[in-house]
Amino acid sequence: MPNYYKPSGKFSPIAFVYLLLVCAIVMPILGTIYAYATWYIPIIYVNFLITFGFGVSISVVSLLVIRLGKVRNYGLSVLFAIIASLVAYYSQWVVWVDLVLNAGEVYGNKQIGISVSNVQFEQVLYLATHPSDLIDLIMLINEEGTWGIKSMTVSGIFLSIIWLVEFGAIMFFGFMAAGRSKAPFSEVTEEWFKEEELPAFTYIDNPNSFKQAAEQGNWEALVETLQLADRQASHSLFTAYVSGNDYYLSVYNVKAKTNSKGKVEFDTDEFMKYLHINKTIYDMLKAKA
């Protein structure tokens, strides 16, 4: 029977302390930065990039909580990611709405303009502790709109859709961090396995056959088929997880393709994840690299 890594479901109690600190300090700071960035950069295309950066930042911080808190329980890691993401998202609404309330002189033209504003701490604190009032203001802003595309003010259903997409993107990045709780963890040393990516090998044309042979331990024949490959072309990636003399392996196929603009893009297929291997197999793969 193939031996794949299975998380123990355990966690360190200090993980809750890390989560509390992150939600009390880090996420409000990220939310404030995001609110100011979207307020003072009224360019919709740039705002998409800002949202991407916000989501990635949330994901990184959530991952740190999971890693430092040694959370090997996927359900708990999902809960942590949801809480952290919601706190960050709520914080940005608090700050952004306060910026709307304190908006002053507008600089620019009909196509693009910036309204000077700054938050008032007492008002921010009130909004943060009175969610019903915050929601009422958000609904009012949704009806009136605060920004537009060319000469059209964005409001109503269209603005709601944009906000929903924004929310979905932020939550998606949070969930990405939760998946890392499934990575190999040594219950003996109480440390995460060291992750080691090997050089790119040749593309594996029949991943199902390769996986079956790997599960059966036929590694000598498999390793002979592997050659170093160019990462700019289709290739495979082997990621080893090492802790003492304990090893796991994940294998990805990375297929190169050219898009309509003539640029090379890559599709990734992780067809084998956290298969237990021994030191001999690990050394064989390292020698091949």
HUZIBEL-V227885 format. One record per residue. N is the residue number from 0. PHI is phi in radians with two decimals (NA if undefined). Layout:
n:N phi:PHI
n:N phi:PHI
This chain:
n:0 phi:NA
n:1 phi:-1.13
n:2 phi:-1.92
n:3 phi:-1.78
n:4 phi:-1.19
n:5 phi:-2.24
n:6 phi:-1.06
n:7 phi:-1.30
n:8 phi:1.50
n:9 phi:-1.52
n:10 phi:-2.83
n:11 phi:-1.61
n:12 phi:-0.99
n:13 phi:-1.17
n:14 phi:-1.02
n:15 phi:-1.21
n:16 phi:-1.17
n:17 phi:-1.05
n:18 phi:-1.08
n:19 phi:-1.09
n:20 phi:-1.13
n:21 phi:-1.11
n:22 phi:-1.24
n:23 phi:-1.49
n:24 phi:-2.12
n:25 phi:-1.21
n:26 phi:-1.11
n:27 phi:-1.07
n:28 phi:-1.15
n:29 phi:-1.08
n:30 phi:-1.10
n:31 phi:-1.15
n:32 phi:-1.07
n:33 phi:-1.13
n:34 phi:-1.09
n:35 phi:-1.13
n:36 phi:-1.11
n:37 phi:-1.25
n:38 phi:-1.30
n:39 phi:-1.62
n:40 phi:-2.13
n:41 phi:-1.42
n:42 phi:-2.07
n:43 phi:-1.02
n:44 phi:-1.20
n:45 phi:-1.21
n:46 phi:-1.08
n:47 phi:-1.10
n:48 phi:-1.18
n:49 phi:-1.13
n:50 phi:-1.09
n:51 phi:-1.04
n:52 phi:-1.10
n:53 phi:-1.09
n:54 phi:-1.10
n:55 phi:-1.11
n:56 phi:-1.08
n:57 phi:-1.08
n:58 phi:-1.09
n:59 phi:-1.10
n:60 phi:-1.16
n:61 phi:-1.09
n:62 phi:-1.10
n:63 phi:-1.07
n:64 phi:-1.08
n:65 phi:-1.14
n:66 phi:-1.23
n:67 phi:-1.19
n:68 phi:-1.46
n:69 phi:0.89
n:70 phi:-1.49
n:71 phi:-1.90
n:72 phi:-1.86
n:73 phi:-1.12
n:74 phi:-1.05
n:75 phi:-1.20
n:76 phi:-1.15
n:77 phi:-1.12
n:78 phi:-1.06
n:79 phi:-1.04
n:80 phi:-1.12
n:81 phi:-1.13
n:82 phi:-1.08
n:83 phi:-1.09
n:84 phi:-1.15
n:85 phi:-1.15
n:86 phi:-1.12
n:87 phi:-1.11
n:88 phi:-1.18
n:89 phi:-1.10
n:90 phi:-1.08
n:91 phi:-1.18
n:92 phi:-1.16
n:93 phi:-1.01
n:94 phi:-1.21
n:95 phi:-1.13
n:96 phi:-1.10
n:97 phi:-1.15
n:98 phi:-1.11
n:99 phi:-1.09
n:100 phi:-1.12
n:101 phi:-1.84
n:102 phi:-1.06
n:103 phi:-2.11
n:104 phi:-1.18
n:105 phi:-1.79
n:106 phi:-2.04
n:107 phi:2.38
n:108 phi:-2.39
n:109 phi:-1.19
n:110 phi:-1.38
n:111 phi:-2.66
n:112 phi:-2.67
n:113 phi:-2.19
n:114 phi:-1.72
n:115 phi:-1.20
n:116 phi:-2.74
n:117 phi:-2.74
n:118 phi:-1.40
n:119 phi:-1.92
n:120 phi:-0.98
n:121 phi:-1.08
n:122 phi:-1.22
n:123 phi:-1.07
n:124 phi:-1.08
n:125 phi:-1.11
n:126 phi:-1.09
n:127 phi:-1.14
n:128 phi:-1.76
n:129 phi:-2.28
n:130 phi:-1.02
n:131 phi:-1.14
n:132 phi:-1.17
n:133 phi:-1.08
n:134 phi:-1.11
n:135 phi:-1.05
n:136 phi:-1.19
n:137 phi:-1.09
n:138 phi:-1.12
n:139 phi:-1.15
n:140 phi:-1.11
n:141 phi:-1.07
n:142 phi:-1.22
n:143 phi:-1.55
n:144 phi:1.40
n:145 phi:-2.22
n:146 phi:-2.52
n:147 phi:-2.62
n:148 phi:-1.97
n:149 phi:1.05
n:150 phi:-1.76
n:151 phi:-1.77
n:152 phi:-1.40
n:153 phi:-1.49
n:154 phi:-2.74
n:155 phi:1.09
n:156 phi:-1.07
n:157 phi:-1.05
n:158 phi:-1.17
n:159 phi:-1.08
n:160 phi:-1.10
n:161 phi:-1.07
n:162 phi:-1.13
n:163 phi:-1.14
n:164 phi:-1.10
n:165 phi:-1.03
n:166 phi:-1.08
n:167 phi:-1.07
n:168 phi:-1.12
n:169 phi:-1.13
n:170 phi:-1.17
n:171 phi:-1.03
n:172 phi:-1.15
n:173 phi:-1.09
n:174 phi:-1.14
n:175 phi:-1.03
n:176 phi:-1.16
n:177 phi:-1.05
n:178 phi:-1.09
n:179 phi:-1.23
n:180 phi:-1.20
n:181 phi:-1.53
n:182 phi:-1.16
n:183 phi:-1.00
n:184 phi:-2.37
n:185 phi:-1.51
n:186 phi:-1.32
n:187 phi:-1.42
n:188 phi:-1.54
n:189 phi:1.00
n:190 phi:-2.42
n:191 phi:-1.22
n:192 phi:-1.10
n:193 phi:-1.29
n:194 phi:-1.59
n:195 phi:-2.33
n:196 phi:-1.59
n:197 phi:-1.43
n:198 phi:-1.03
n:199 phi:-1.16
n:200 phi:-1.93
n:201 phi:-1.06
n:202 phi:-1.10
n:203 phi:-1.65
n:204 phi:-1.20
n:205 phi:-2.14
n:206 phi:-1.08
n:207 phi:-1.14
n:208 phi:-1.16
n:209 phi:-1.09
n:210 phi:-1.10
n:211 phi:-1.10
n:212 phi:-1.15
n:213 phi:-1.14
n:214 phi:-1.14
n:215 phi:-1.50
n:216 phi:1.50
n:217 phi:-1.49
n:218 phi:-1.38
n:219 phi:-1.05
n:220 phi:-1.20
n:221 phi:-1.17
n:222 phi:-1.11
n:223 phi:-1.10
n:224 phi:-1.44
n:225 phi:-1.58
n:226 phi:-2.31
n:227 phi:-1.08
n:228 phi:-2.32
n:229 phi:-1.45
n:230 phi:-1.22
n:231 phi:-1.48
n:232 phi:-2.04
n:233 phi:-1.07
n:234 phi:-2.75
n:235 phi:-2.10
n:236 phi:-2.17
n:237 phi:-1.98
n:238 phi:-2.00
n:239 phi:-1.71
n:240 phi:-2.09
n:241 phi:-2.12
n:242 phi:-2.58
n:243 phi:1.12
n:244 phi:-1.85
n:245 phi:-1.97
n:246 phi:-2.43
n:247 phi:-2.27
n:248 phi:-2.46
n:249 phi:-2.10
n:250 phi:-2.24
n:251 phi:-2.11
n:252 phi:-1.74
n:253 phi:-2.09
n:254 phi:-1.73
n:255 phi:-1.54
n:256 phi:-2.58
n:257 phi:-1.79
n:258 phi:-1.43
n:259 phi:-1.13
n:260 phi:-1.64
n:261 phi:1.45
n:262 phi:-1.68
n:263 phi:-1.45
n:264 phi:-2.12
n:265 phi:-2.26
n:266 phi:-1.86
n:267 phi:-1.92
n:268 phi:-2.26
n:269 phi:-1.54
n:270 phi:-1.71
n:271 phi:-2.50
n:272 phi:-2.26
n:273 phi:1.06
n:274 phi:-1.43
n:275 phi:-1.28
n:276 phi:-2.27
n:277 phi:-1.78
n:278 phi:-1.13
n:279 phi:-1.06
n:280 phi:-1.14
n:281 phi:-1.04
n:282 phi:-1.14
n:283 phi:-1.09
n:284 phi:-1.19
n:285 phi:-1.12
n:286 phi:-1.16
n:287 phi:-1.17
n:288 phi:-1.31
